[in-house]
Amino acid sequence: MKAEEFLNLLASAGYNFFTGVPCSLIGDVILLLEKEPRFTYMPAVREDVAVGLAAGAYLGGKVPCVLMQNSGLGQCLNALTSLNLVYKIPCLLIVTWRGYKGKDAPEHLVMGKACAKVLKCVALPYKKLTPKNVAKSIKWSRKITSKKQIPVALFLPKGVLQ
Amino acid sequence: MKTTAVLKCVMETLRDEFVVAANGRISRDAFTLKDRSQNFYMIGSMGLASSIALGLAVTQPQCKVVILDGDGNVLMNLGGLPQIGELLPPNIIHIVLDNETYGSTGNQATISRKIYLEKIAQASGYLLSEKVTEEGAFKHALEKFLDAQGPSFLLVKVEAEEEPKGLPRVSHSPIFIRDRFMEAIKNIGICRMNISFGS
């Protein structure tokens, strides 16, 4: 799938405030967010700051989406657990899955193995994106964020986006 | 100056500004002094008051947003300052009560005794940044900052002191705080819309 199609799916699901920290797997997505005036994108200095910005935007009436690499999950775990989960402040987390199936640079392998379990531990719902389930998963995420009002993650391994 | 006296003055001076209050003593004090629907009391997520406020300020540019922060919080998320400076939202007033300690955990030292947070804010792009150490200057600065175009940063040096005995926790549930806050934002939107349609 191309970056533009991916963003169109997110936008048509209702996500209208984007922030995050880049990963090469979503490099084109973020470049497009920066370029296209129809998107609101705030580059964040760190993943927990992105989650904080998204929370503020939600309080102000937006439907936020945070993009990050899975290395950033640890960085923002406290924000997710002590802000989003207790106040019921939802956001969609698009989390690139570096170290998926143990194939990646050494710094990605530990989190690559643990990232889904980490979310399970704190009871955050997630799905793994595949080339075939992107549209369906984005719709699912919107259901969770609007009904349960908690964050939800879509893990994005290599090969789903072009 | 004493933390409670500074916060009392802030809470009494505020009009319809929205407040994001940092976790710990600052939220508890603000809650006890003047609970209002426009207050968002952060109970966890230390460091993120400035980021939450920024997300709100850019989304609702018609709302003035006051951040009640502490030195420990600011130091924990220093990146939050240039994040604000880069976007220059005119509706952010960042007030930092600096007691040079982690007050809510028993006054262990932070590093703000030797670090000039107001200069970091200035270098981060805040349009206005001042440090005040006594009451007269603080009151004067507060009035000025509430009217001035932001983002502005007011560092208020306060005494490190024992937390007042019996200072209650925020008794509202987090979800109540969220709903009430969001409702207040909606109402200000409706109110402003009526004014603009009427004129």
Interface residues (C-beta under 8 A of the other chain):
Chain A: F17 T19 M42 A44 V45 R46 D48 V49 V51 G52 L53 A54 A55 G56 A57 Y58 L59 G60 G61 K62 P64 N78 A79 T81 S82 L83 V86 Y87 K88 I89
Chain B: V20 F40 M42 I43 G44 S45 M46 G47 L48 S50 S51 I52 A53 L54 G55 L56 A57 V58 T59 Q60 C63 N77 G79 G80 P82 Q83 L87 P174 I175 I177 R178 F181 M182 I185 K186
